[in-house]
Amino acid sequence: MTRQRLGVCYYPEHWPQSRWSEDAAMMKETGLSFVRIGEFAWSRLEPSEGAYRFEWLSRAVDTLHRAGLKVVLGTPTATPPKWLVDKMPEMAALDANGRSRKFGSRRHYCFSHEGYAQECDRIVEHLARAFGAHPAIAAWQTDNEYGCHDTVLSYSPAALQAFRRWCEAKYRSIETLNEAWGNVFWSMEYRSFDAIELPNLTVTEANPSHLMDFQRFSSDQVVAFNRRQAQIIRRHAPDAMILHNFMGAFVDFDHYALSDDLDIAAWDSYPLGFLERSSHDDDFKLRYMRVGDPDFQAFHHDLYRACGRRGWQVMEQQPGAVNWAPWNPAPAKGAVRLWTFEAFAAGAEAVSYFRWRQAPFAQEQMHEGLLLPNAAPNEAYHDVAHISKELDALNAQVETARAPVALIFDYESAWAWRIEPQGQDFSYFDLVMCFYRALRRAGLSVDVVPPTAAAIADRTLIIVPALFAPSYDFAEALAKSGGTVLLGPRAGSKTGDFQIAADLPPGVLRRIIDIRVKRVESLRPGARITLSGHGAFVRWRECLTLGEGVAPEFTSEDGETALARSDSVFYLAGWPDEELLTNMLRRVFLVAGISTLDLPEDIRVRDNGAMRYIFNYGATATDISALVAEATLLIGERLLESCGVAAFRRRD
């Protein structure tokens, strides 16, 4: 098994070369073992076309290597230099209003521009040849945060031509496309693929089938762009790992599909920034202002664990205040340690902090690092040194067991309900998070997985909220799984062509529960459909017709079935409030035979192989003796302090 490691993101091009050796020595002394570099350095690597300047990067890599540090080398394609933009200005993406995404920050390119893709091939090829065999390079990172700053969708001429060819490859005939999209409506029929337009700047909403295929196409463009780089790197560095750093609450492309070309899935964890950008109310944000949402980071750990073929890690961990949220508080004392151990408890191979030294210039100068701008240690520097010593003493290995509970998360579903929310506050991501949060509060470890047969095999409980267009094969896999299944609102309500299921929703999922959804309604804020003694529906409610062998478990006060059951399959006909979600899951757990924990409100538990970790996201110390029982704590105390972490080895 692999030992858990700590790393940091470093920008040697920002600092005098005379400082590099001192930085490397400090990193090693702090307990760091790897360093990510290079992902934004194209203008220094190739200051003019064909004039490669790799010597400084080679010296930086050698300096880190001599200090005993491994290197993750990033390809610099997220920041094309000015000379390249001037050479081909049409490489820029256009936004939905037809405006060019200009040079002056980053991610100023269109994924569909073949000329830019070839320029990326060229710089990656030269880098891979130069550094592919270097003993310090343990992994390569492709680009940086694909899609950040709303850059997946491009409405450029290059995207238009590529989308037309994509549609032609998918549908073969324009008649088939017209039927799939329902283009007879509003006289939207096309006579040829070259007549297809992009779905922006329409007078009113565009055809949802058109929008969905454009989103699928755009996702495929990101996947193809990444694949080109991965293939080049593998030719020159066949033994190195390849990764990409994904983001939080970001669904603009299919991360499962892109990860097929990676070895490691990484993501960038900024708990306080993400909390400030979230849809939580002000009371929640004030309560967790300095520690972050207790379940947001954990959800992404579980999601990206499913993406990583050979492991996963946190590539950027927030070490202090950031610069990009509406408000940017500093972390509570102990929060950086809490976030780090939460990742390791979820099976991360490594946690890397962003960044080594706070930059005194440019857009991120207010983003804290492990060092202050004057190179003096910041608070997180001491946190990381302490964490490193704890990891050595704990001698923990990267280990995860397959969880009995699987929660389906599907990128197409996120696109579908953004295209057709039906109520302006319907968010697929928020709905899935409601279920995830309730599972965590019950003390359960969860696998977040795609809707595939392999992902749900051998599960005790499978939860499927709002799955847009499940395949027949997935419905068959659910039927044969042997586990308890909970289907959520809107599950199976559309076909893959974005049409209402032929015999009404839930479409192919009627294979496992014989119901029909005869009506849906979205509920304005403050509206509630109450269930006597059980809670209420908010945001969304469905009215069901029950078939043979299906009975109501819960009924709303207006007489409609709220929770239907057929043997071990349940269907929830709305968006549950917290009370309903708790009561409903209690019923489902009982049928599934799943044992839960009685956790204090701000306590979370994570099982990792034989290890059990306990986290306190609250502002006060909490007695966890009942959770520890007779076990010996390896870290932490039974009176677990605010932001505290405890861990012990389970006897079972």
KOLLUM-785851 format. One record per residue (C-alpha): residue in one letter; x, y, z. Coordinates in pm, whole numbers. Layout:
! KOLLUM-785851
a, X, Y, Z
...
***
This chain:
! KOLLUM-785851
m, 0, 0, 0
t, 100, 364, -60
r, 196, 598, 221
q, -1, 920, 250
r, 201, 1222, 135
l, 199, 1601, 154
g, 288, 1838, -128
v, 277, 2200, -234
c, 229, 2411, -547
y, 535, 2619, -633
y, 619, 2880, -895
p, 998, 2907, -926
e, 957, 3150, -1217
h, 812, 3400, -965
w, 1123, 3410, -747
p, 1499, 3460, -788
q, 1692, 3144, -864
s, 1906, 3217, -558
r, 1599, 3143, -346
w, 1513, 2801, -494
s, 1752, 2590, -288
e, 1637, 2752, 35
d, 1274, 2693, -58
a, 1342, 2329, -144
a, 1522, 2272, 186
m, 1236, 2432, 380
m, 982, 2218, 195
k, 1167, 1901, 283
e, 1214, 2008, 643
t, 842, 2083, 672
g, 759, 1727, 569
l, 654, 1786, 210
s, 746, 1518, -40
f, 633, 1650, -378
v, 595, 1982, -559
r, 373, 2084, -852
i, 530, 2333, -1091
g, 505, 2469, -1443
e, 131, 2477, -1520
f, 122, 2853, -1594
a, 470, 2908, -1735
w, 429, 2901, -2115
s, 558, 3257, -2166
r, 879, 3167, -1981
l, 913, 2828, -2152
e, 862, 2974, -2501
p, 894, 3354, -2490
s, 860, 3372, -2869
e, 754, 3117, -3127
g, 999, 2826, -3140
a, 1241, 2990, -2894
y, 1230, 2732, -2617
r, 1380, 2826, -2281
f, 1366, 2509, -2073
e, 1697, 2565, -1893
w, 1543, 2746, -1596
l, 1280, 2473, -1555
s, 1550, 2208, -1569
r, 1745, 2388, -1297
a, 1431, 2415, -1085
v, 1351, 2046, -1122
d, 1711, 1953, -1041
t, 1707, 2175, -734
l, 1391, 2011, -601
h, 1527, 1666, -686
r, 1852, 1727, -495
a, 1643, 1814, -190
g, 1469, 1477, -212
l, 1141, 1608, -354
k, 935, 1457, -633
v, 781, 1679, -901
v, 439, 1699, -1065
l, 502, 1884, -1390
g, 209, 2074, -1538
t, 155, 2138, -1907
p, 117, 2516, -1955
t, -178, 2513, -2192
a, -421, 2697, -1960
t, -225, 3019, -2022
p, -128, 3063, -2389
p, 119, 3355, -2425
k, 39, 3685, -2593
w, 245, 3613, -2903
l, 32, 3305, -2971
v, -295, 3492, -2923
d, -169, 3761, -3160
k, -74, 3491, -3413
m, -421, 3334, -3411
p, -675, 3566, -3244
e, -957, 3339, -3359
m, -839, 3077, -3105
a, -1032, 3261, -2833
a, -1366, 3127, -2715
l, -1678, 3336, -2768
d, -1929, 3363, -2486
a, -2305, 3311, -2526
n, -2341, 3675, -2630
g, -2081, 3638, -2903
r, -1809, 3832, -2719
s, -1447, 3719, -2741
r, -1273, 3597, -2425
k, -973, 3829, -2438
f, -610, 3788, -2334
g, -523, 3926, -1990
s, -583, 3647, -1741
r, -608, 3276, -1822
r, -811, 3005, -2003
h, -845, 3230, -2309
y, -887, 2953, -2567
c, -1158, 2753, -2739
f, -1147, 2374, -2702
s, -1267, 2336, -3063
h, -991, 2542, -3226
e, -771, 2291, -3406
g, -489, 2538, -3459
y, -460, 2599, -3087
a, -482, 2227, -3014
q, -186, 2171, -3247
e, 13, 2442, -3069
c, -61, 2259, -2742
d, 53, 1932, -2897
r, 379, 2102, -2989
i, 465, 2249, -2649
v, 362, 1931, -2467
e, 569, 1721, -2707
h, 880, 1932, -2641
l, 826, 1924, -2265
a, 765, 1550, -2259
r, 1080, 1486, -2462
a, 1285, 1711, -2235
f, 1156, 1583, -1901
g, 989, 1248, -1968
a, 1288, 1050, -1841
h, 1385, 1281, -1554
p, 1395, 1079, -1231
a, 1232, 1360, -1032
i, 914, 1368, -1241
a, 665, 1139, -1070
a, 351, 1270, -1243
w, 224, 1507, -1509
q, -73, 1739, -1475
t, -258, 1822, -1795
d, -351, 2189, -1828
n, -522, 2336, -1517
e, -884, 2332, -1401
y, -1053, 2265, -1733
g, -1356, 2487, -1773
c, -1278, 2731, -1494
h, -1430, 3078, -1545
d, -1714, 2940, -1759
t, -1495, 2832, -2050
v, -1631, 2491, -2155
l, -1905, 2628, -2380
s, -1776, 2831, -2673
y, -1990, 2986, -2946
s, -1703, 3048, -3185
p, -1695, 2968, -3559
a, -1463, 2676, -3477
a, -1715, 2538, -3228
l, -1999, 2577, -3480
q, -1818, 2377, -3747
a, -1709, 2110, -3501
f, -2063, 2081, -3359
r, -2210, 2030, -3705
r, -1967, 1746, -3770
w, -2039, 1599, -3425
c, -2414, 1598, -3498
e, -2354, 1439, -3839
a, -2145, 1162, -3682
k, -2410, 1096, -3418
y, -2728, 1107, -3627
r, -2606, 1020, -3980
s, -2913, 1176, -4140
i, -3071, 1515, -4082
e, -3412, 1349, -4067
t, -3302, 1143, -3770
l, -3175, 1454, -3592
n, -3498, 1643, -3662
e, -3701, 1360, -3512
a, -3474, 1323, -3207
w, -3486, 1695, -3135
g, -3858, 1728, -3208
n, -3785, 2000, -3462
v, -4134, 1984, -3608
f, -4220, 2208, -3311
w, -4207, 2579, -3403
s, -4086, 2491, -3756
m, -3733, 2430, -3633
e, -3657, 2157, -3891
y, -3317, 2161, -4063
r, -3251, 2059, -4424
s, -2882, 1974, -4373
f, -2624, 1950, -4099
d, -2457, 2264, -4234
a, -2775, 2455, -4150
i, -2745, 2382, -3776
e, -2676, 2686, -3558
l, -2543, 2705, -3204
p, -2812, 2737, -2934
n, -2740, 3094, -2825
l, -2897, 3432, -2892
t, -3236, 3272, -2968
v, -3540, 3492, -2915
t, -3667, 3274, -2631
e, -3536, 2948, -2489
a, -3360, 2713, -2728
n, -3477, 2357, -2790
p, -3370, 2150, -2484
s, -3260, 1861, -2708
h, -3039, 2100, -2903
l, -2897, 2242, -2581
m, -2829, 1894, -2442
d, -2644, 1780, -2752
f, -2441, 2102, -2754
q, -2347, 2036, -2391
r, -2254, 1675, -2477
f, -2048, 1796, -2771
s, -1872, 2057, -2557
s, -1790, 1796, -2294
d, -1653, 1566, -2565
q, -1430, 1850, -2687
v, -1275, 1885, -2342
v, -1223, 1510, -2320
a, -1058, 1502, -2665
f, -836, 1800, -2582
n, -711, 1626, -2269
r, -663, 1294, -2448
r, -422, 1448, -2697
q, -195, 1564, -2417
a, -216, 1236, -2229
q, -120, 1038, -2538
i, 184, 1256, -2602
i, 302, 1230, -2241
r, 261, 851, -2236
r, 485, 815, -2541
h, 775, 991, -2365
a, 704, 911, -1998
p, 535, 570, -1997
d, 596, 512, -1626
a, 476, 850, -1500
m, 127, 906, -1364
i, -101, 1151, -1546
l, -357, 1358, -1358
h, -577, 1661, -1389
n, -698, 1895, -1116
f, -1078, 1917, -1118
m, -1285, 2170, -925
g, -1569, 2171, -674
a, -1940, 2190, -765
f, -1839, 2205, -1132
v, -2039, 1998, -1379
d, -1981, 2154, -1723
f, -1811, 1843, -1863
d, -1820, 1472, -1785
h, -1540, 1408, -1537
y, -1589, 1032, -1553
a, -1526, 1033, -1929
l, -1220, 1257, -1904
s, -1076, 1043, -1625
d, -1061, 742, -1858
d, -743, 900, -1996
l, -591, 974, -1654
d, -425, 763, -1389
i, -508, 991, -1097
a, -804, 1219, -1042
a, -714, 1528, -842
w, -922, 1821, -730
d, -874, 2166, -581
s, -1032, 2200, -236
y, -1116, 2549, -107
p, -1370, 2492, 173
l, -1420, 2856, 273
g, -1439, 2992, -80
f, -1683, 2720, -186
l, -1902, 2788, 118
e, -1924, 3158, 36
r, -2024, 3075, -323
s, -2278, 2811, -222
s, -2658, 2834, -208
h, -2667, 2794, 172
d, -2844, 3064, 370
d, -2658, 3328, 570
d, -2707, 3148, 902
f, -2534, 2837, 768
k, -2251, 3043, 619
l, -2196, 3230, 944
r, -2199, 2907, 1145
y, -1934, 2740, 929
m, -1757, 3054, 807
r, -1411, 2944, 924
v, -1432, 2568, 869
g, -1651, 2520, 562
d, -1952, 2303, 486
p, -1897, 1977, 682
d, -2005, 1767, 383
f, -1899, 1955, 68
q, -1535, 1849, 65
a, -1621, 1492, 167
f, -1865, 1463, -124
h, -1596, 1560, -374
h, -1346, 1323, -216
d, -1594, 1042, -278
l, -1676, 1163, -630
y, -1315, 1192, -745
r, -1225, 862, -582
a, -1470, 711, -832
c, -1295, 896, -1116
g, -937, 793, -1036
r, -837, 467, -1203
r, -521, 435, -994
g, -591, 671, -709
w, -693, 1026, -630
q, -554, 1326, -444
v, -610, 1687, -350
m, -386, 1898, -570
e, -473, 2237, -418
q, -576, 2257, -52
q, -671, 2595, 88
p, -412, 2701, 350
g, -551, 3044, 446
a, -776, 3319, 315
v, -836, 3312, -60
n, -897, 3605, -294
w, -1186, 3502, -518
a, -1497, 3450, -301
p, -1755, 3719, -216
w, -1601, 3729, 133
n, -1270, 3569, 228
p, -1235, 3483, 598
a, -932, 3310, 744
p, -962, 2945, 851
a, -1024, 2858, 1215
k, -734, 2725, 1415
g, -707, 2357, 1325
a, -918, 2380, 1008
v, -629, 2310, 768
r, -544, 1999, 966
l, -911, 1894, 970
w, -940, 1930, 591
t, -619, 1737, 536
f, -722, 1440, 748
e, -1071, 1441, 597
a, -907, 1383, 259
f, -676, 1110, 386
a, -967, 941, 562
a, -1143, 925, 224
g, -846, 748, 67
a, -642, 1033, -80
e, -287, 940, -168
a, -170, 1298, -128
v, -275, 1644, -18
s, -98, 1940, -175
y, -132, 2298, -51
f, -179, 2602, -269
r, 62, 2769, -261
w, 415, 2772, -118
r, 459, 3148, -102
q, 200, 3423, -133
a, 257, 3625, -448
p, 306, 4003, -395
f, 178, 4080, -746
a, -102, 4015, -998
q, -448, 3864, -956
e, -379, 3623, -667
q, -172, 3848, -444
m, -439, 3830, -170
h, -438, 3448, -175
e, -244, 3322, 129
g, 26, 3057, 104
l, 238, 2856, 344
l, 483, 3147, 339
l, 403, 3517, 356
p, 505, 3740, 62
n, 831, 3818, 245
a, 906, 3442, 271
a, 843, 3424, 648
p, 635, 3122, 760
n, 260, 3180, 767
e, 28, 2995, 1007
a, -40, 2707, 769
y, 334, 2640, 739
h, 337, 2531, 1103
d, 12, 2337, 1054
v, 168, 2136, 772
a, 482, 2059, 973
h, 263, 1929, 1255
i, 48, 1721, 1017
s, 359, 1565, 867
k, 480, 1449, 1208
e, 135, 1307, 1285
l, 129, 1114, 959
d, 469, 965, 1039
a, 350, 859, 1383
l, 19, 725, 1254
n, 194, 533, 971
a, -138, 526, 788
q, -163, 366, 446
v, -388, 462, 157
e, -677, 224, 197
t, -1045, 229, 112
a, -1308, -42, 122
r, -1609, -54, -108
a, -1892, 119, 78
p, -2227, -59, 115
v, -2407, 261, 10
a, -2379, 397, -345
l, -2509, 743, -437
i, -2548, 800, -810
f, -2409, 1126, -949
d, -2453, 1185, -1321
y, -2320, 1477, -1524
e, -2590, 1457, -1793
s, -2851, 1491, -1520
a, -2683, 1809, -1399
w, -2697, 1947, -1755
a, -3058, 1840, -1805
w, -3199, 2009, -1496
r, -2997, 2323, -1562
i, -3151, 2330, -1912
e, -3503, 2253, -1788
p, -3523, 2323, -1414
q, -3900, 2388, -1429
g, -3851, 2580, -1105
q, -3571, 2836, -1087
d, -3427, 2690, -764
f, -3414, 2330, -885
s, -3047, 2229, -872
y, -2941, 1872, -937
f, -2618, 1926, -745
d, -2804, 2062, -442
l, -3051, 1772, -449
v, -2775, 1511, -455
m, -2601, 1698, -175
c, -2920, 1678, 36
f, -2904, 1299, 19
y, -2530, 1291, 75
r, -2553, 1517, 378
a, -2823, 1298, 534
l, -2612, 986, 480
r, -2311, 1153, 645
r, -2522, 1265, 939
a, -2624, 903, 983
g, -2256, 810, 1020
l, -2235, 625, 689
s, -1943, 611, 449
v, -2063, 651, 91
d, -1933, 586, -260
v, -2044, 850, -511
v, -2059, 665, -844
p, -2173, 691, -1207
p, -2489, 511, -1328
t, -2321, 192, -1445
a, -2377, -173, -1364
a, -2023, -215, -1230
a, -2060, 80, -994
i, -2370, -59, -820
a, -2270, -424, -798
d, -2267, -571, -445
r, -2425, -269, -279
t, -2666, -286, 13
l, -2833, 45, -74
i, -2838, 237, -404
i, -2974, 593, -411
v, -3070, 740, -748
p, -3196, 1100, -726
a, -3320, 1279, -1041
l, -3136, 1056, -1291
f, -3222, 1222, -1622
a, -3227, 936, -1874
p, -3116, 601, -1730
s, -3024, 337, -1982
y, -3213, 12, -2012
d, -2895, -170, -1907
f, -2872, 36, -1589
a, -3236, -33, -1508
e, -3166, -404, -1556
a, -2862, -378, -1328
l, -3076, -215, -1060
a, -3333, -492, -1093
k, -3066, -760, -1051
s, -2858, -581, -786
g, -3016, -750, -486
g, -2987, -426, -292
t, -3244, -180, -166
v, -3303, 97, -421
l, -3426, 449, -354
l, -3525, 644, -665
g, -3558, 1018, -627
p, -3781, 1280, -787
r, -3745, 1323, -1165
a, -3562, 990, -1199
g, -3618, 842, -1544
s, -3841, 1129, -1650
k, -3679, 1181, -1993
t, -3531, 984, -2278
g, -3177, 1041, -2397
d, -3319, 1266, -2670
f, -3468, 1490, -2399
q, -3827, 1385, -2455
i, -4083, 1273, -2198
a, -4070, 898, -2152
a, -4314, 725, -2390
d, -4539, 574, -2122
l, -4475, 855, -1875
p, -4194, 879, -1619
p, -4008, 704, -1469
g, -3957, 544, -1810
v, -3732, 239, -1807
l, -3729, 247, -1427
r, -4083, 107, -1434
r, -3887, -215, -1478
i, -3829, -209, -1100
i, -4129, -17, -965
d, -4466, 3, -1143
i, -4560, 367, -1106
r, -4639, 654, -1341
v, -4578, 1021, -1276
k, -4896, 1194, -1393
r, -4820, 1550, -1280
v, -4527, 1754, -1151
e, -4517, 2097, -992
s, -4241, 2329, -876
l, -4300, 2510, -549
r, -4207, 2869, -485
p, -3991, 2953, -177
g, -4193, 2912, 142
a, -4445, 2669, -9
r, -4468, 2325, 155
i, -4658, 2006, 79
t, -4684, 1854, 426
l, -4683, 1490, 525
s, -4849, 1434, 859
g, -4580, 1362, 1116
h, -4306, 1311, 858
g, -4202, 1651, 721
a, -4275, 1817, 388
f, -4189, 1851, 24
v, -4028, 2178, -87
r, -3925, 2307, -431
w, -4070, 2006, -620
r, -4360, 1759, -597
e, -4492, 1479, -819
c, -4830, 1302, -828
l, -4812, 927, -888
t, -5034, 651, -1017
l, -4946, 323, -845
g, -4943, -5, -1034
e, -4959, -365, -920
g, -4753, -451, -614
v, -4683, -88, -521
a, -4809, 66, -198
p, -4774, 408, -37
e, -4531, 425, 254
f, -4588, 798, 316
t, -4885, 1005, 202
s, -4912, 1381, 183
e, -5195, 1561, 361
d, -5366, 1624, 25
g, -5388, 1249, -30
e, -5107, 1195, -283
t, -4846, 923, -246
a, -4523, 1080, -125
l, -4311, 765, -88
a, -4404, 456, -288
r, -4266, 109, -223
s, -4249, -217, -413
d, -4059, -478, -208
s, -3711, -326, -166
v, -3756, -47, -421
f, -3873, 300, -311
y, -3972, 608, -511
l, -3969, 952, -346
a, -4212, 1185, -520
g, -4061, 1523, -432
w, -3779, 1728, -285
p, -3774, 1645, 88
d, -3709, 1892, 364
e, -3462, 1783, 631
e, -3728, 1625, 853
l, -3881, 1422, 571
l, -3542, 1315, 443
t, -3444, 1188, 788
n, -3770, 1000, 841
m, -3774, 856, 490
l, -3416, 734, 508
r, -3481, 579, 847
r, -3749, 364, 679
v, -3519, 277, 389
f, -3227, 188, 622
l, -3454, -48, 811
v, -3552, -235, 494
a, -3189, -243, 376
g, -3062, -365, 714
i, -2816, -78, 747
s, -2699, 27, 1093
t, -2646, 397, 1155
l, -2475, 607, 1421
d, -2630, 865, 1652
l, -2397, 1156, 1583
p, -2389, 1499, 1747
e, -2484, 1766, 1495
d, -2136, 1879, 1387
i, -1960, 1543, 1416
r, -1879, 1340, 1104
v, -1736, 989, 1081
r, -1539, 824, 802
d, -1434, 460, 783
n, -1118, 390, 584
g, -1039, 20, 586
a, -981, -72, 948
m, -942, 293, 1052
r, -1227, 510, 1176
y, -1185, 886, 1170
i, -1403, 1132, 1363
f, -1420, 1503, 1278
n, -1560, 1794, 1476
y, -1684, 2074, 1250
g, -1845, 2253, 1544
a, -1729, 2559, 1735
t, -1711, 2379, 2072
a, -1556, 2060, 2207
t, -1776, 1748, 2188
d, -1760, 1424, 2385
i, -1715, 1134, 2139
s, -1668, 858, 2399
a, -1979, 675, 2276
l, -1832, 656, 1925
v, -1493, 537, 2046
a, -1618, 281, 2303
e, -1321, 76, 2431
a, -1089, 153, 2141
t, -757, 330, 2187
l, -733, 663, 2008
l, -429, 695, 1783
i, -485, 1068, 1739
g, -726, 1301, 1916
e, -904, 1302, 2249
r, -1241, 1174, 2367
l, -1340, 1533, 2433
l, -1282, 1632, 2073
e, -1191, 1998, 2036
s, -1334, 2231, 1774
c, -1178, 2139, 1435
g, -1046, 1829, 1607
v, -966, 1494, 1446
a, -968, 1156, 1618
a, -877, 818, 1474
f, -870, 460, 1596
r, -848, 110, 1456
r, -1179, -76, 1461
r, -1192, -426, 1600
d, -1450, -534, 1340
***
